[in-house]
Each structure stands twice: as structure tokens, then as C-alpha cells.
């Protein structure tokens, strides 16, 4: 969130990378899909809060 906010031109690299990392955690059996979704939501909220609170 924060990186995309400040460097939107890197979205073509950052978004696929994060999706691949998240899916690899499930595929390798290291996390349940619900764990990955929960962590994604928490990260999204914290990143957005950081953007709003610290301009």
C-alpha cells in the first residue's frame, strides 16, 4: 500500500510479486488460505492508516 502510494509506476512489478508470494505460502503448505487473507486485510488496513496519518 505505502509503496504503491508513493511509487504507482511500480505497480506492474509490486502487485504480481505480492500475489505470487501470497499464493506460494498456501501452495507450499506454510499457511491456510484464511491466514493469508487475514494478513492481507490487516496489512491493507495498516498501510492505508499509515498513509492517512503520516502524509
Secondary structure, DSSP 8 states (H G I E B T S, - for coil): -HHHHH-GGGHHHHHHHHHHHHHHHHHTTSS-HHHHHHHHHHHHHHHHHHHHH--
